[in-house]
Amino acid sequence: MIVSASAQTRTRRIHHRPIIVRHYWGYDPFWRSSWYYDPYMYDPFLREQRDRYYKEKAVRDARKKLDKDRAKYESDGVLTAKEAEKLMKRRHDYEKAVAKLNEFNSDHS
């Protein structure tokens, strides 16, 4: 039996598919695709509105985290030292966000 050399070799072709990676960080109503002019940077009224939105959002987010952790830790009726420390940190973050918002409101009223 005679077999040619080309029949004995095997070739594999690997096709690579492109992978598309999309990063999503959340919705930002003030994001602009313009590379040249950002109205929120140059207009004082719009800048104030944007800053107010972000400070109010920080207060809402800190309050949500505090409420979520408080409900989770109080559900079993036992509050460990580690849980109490985390709650204290969340409370501090919330109070800091509220203080920043109050300072902003007093400066811009």
C-alpha positions as CSV (number, residue, x, y, z in Angstrom):
1,M,0.0,0.0,0.0
2,I,1.4,3.4,-1.0
3,V,0.1,6.6,0.6
4,S,1.3,10.0,-0.5
5,A,2.9,12.3,2.0
6,S,0.2,15.0,1.5
7,A,-2.5,12.6,2.8
8,Q,-0.6,12.0,6.0
9,T,-0.3,15.6,7.1
10,R,-3.2,17.4,8.8
11,T,-3.7,21.1,8.8
12,R,-5.9,23.0,11.1
13,R,-7.2,26.4,10.5
14,I,-8.4,28.4,13.5
15,H,-10.7,31.2,12.8
16,H,-10.7,33.9,15.4
17,R,-13.9,35.8,16.0
18,P,-13.7,39.5,17.0
19,I,-14.8,40.1,20.6
20,I,-16.6,43.3,21.3
21,V,-16.3,44.6,24.9
22,R,-18.6,47.3,26.0
23,H,-18.1,49.1,29.3
24,Y,-21.2,50.5,31.0
25,W,-20.9,52.7,34.0
26,G,-24.5,53.9,34.2
27,Y,-26.6,56.7,32.9
28,D,-25.1,60.2,32.9
29,P,-27.6,62.9,31.7
30,F,-24.8,65.4,31.4
31,W,-22.5,63.4,29.1
32,R,-21.9,65.1,25.8
33,S,-20.3,63.5,22.7
34,S,-19.1,66.9,21.5
35,W,-15.3,67.1,21.6
36,Y,-15.2,70.8,21.1
37,Y,-17.8,72.6,23.3
38,D,-19.2,71.5,26.6
39,P,-22.0,73.8,27.6
40,Y,-22.0,72.5,31.2
41,M,-18.4,73.7,31.5
42,Y,-18.8,77.2,30.3
43,D,-22.3,78.2,31.4
44,P,-22.5,79.0,35.1
45,F,-26.3,78.2,35.4
46,L,-25.9,74.8,33.7
47,R,-22.8,74.0,35.8
48,E,-24.7,74.8,38.9
49,Q,-27.6,72.5,37.8
50,R,-25.2,69.7,37.1
51,D,-23.4,70.0,40.4
52,R,-26.7,70.1,42.3
53,Y,-27.8,66.9,40.5
54,Y,-24.6,65.1,41.4
55,K,-24.7,66.2,45.0
56,E,-28.4,65.1,45.4
57,K,-27.6,61.8,43.7
58,A,-24.7,61.2,46.2
59,V,-27.2,61.8,49.1
60,R,-29.7,59.4,47.6
61,D,-27.1,56.7,46.9
62,A,-25.6,57.0,50.4
63,R,-29.1,56.8,52.0
64,K,-29.9,53.7,49.9
65,K,-26.7,52.0,51.0
66,L,-27.3,52.9,54.7
67,D,-30.9,51.6,54.6
68,K,-29.9,48.4,52.8
69,D,-27.2,47.6,55.3
70,R,-29.3,48.5,58.3
71,A,-32.1,46.2,57.1
72,K,-29.7,43.4,56.3
73,Y,-27.9,43.6,59.7
74,E,-31.0,44.0,61.8
75,S,-32.9,41.1,60.1
76,D,-31.3,38.5,62.3
77,G,-31.6,40.6,65.5
78,V,-27.8,40.4,66.3
79,L,-25.5,43.3,65.5
80,T,-21.8,42.2,65.5
81,A,-18.9,44.6,66.0
82,K,-18.0,44.4,62.4
83,E,-21.5,45.1,61.3
84,A,-21.8,48.1,63.7
85,E,-18.5,49.5,62.3
86,K,-19.8,49.2,58.7
87,L,-23.1,50.9,59.7
88,M,-21.1,53.7,61.4
89,K,-19.1,54.1,58.2
90,R,-22.2,54.2,56.0
91,R,-23.8,56.7,58.4
92,H,-20.6,58.9,58.2
93,D,-20.7,58.7,54.4
94,Y,-24.4,59.7,54.4
95,E,-23.8,62.7,56.8
96,K,-20.8,63.8,54.7
97,A,-22.9,63.8,51.5
98,V,-25.7,65.7,53.2
99,A,-23.2,68.3,54.5
100,K,-21.8,68.8,51.0
101,L,-25.3,69.3,49.6
102,N,-26.2,71.7,52.4
103,E,-23.0,73.7,51.9
104,F,-23.7,73.8,48.1
105,N,-27.3,75.0,48.7
106,S,-26.2,77.7,51.2
107,D,-23.6,79.0,48.7
108,H,-26.0,79.0,45.8
109,S,-29.2,80.3,47.3
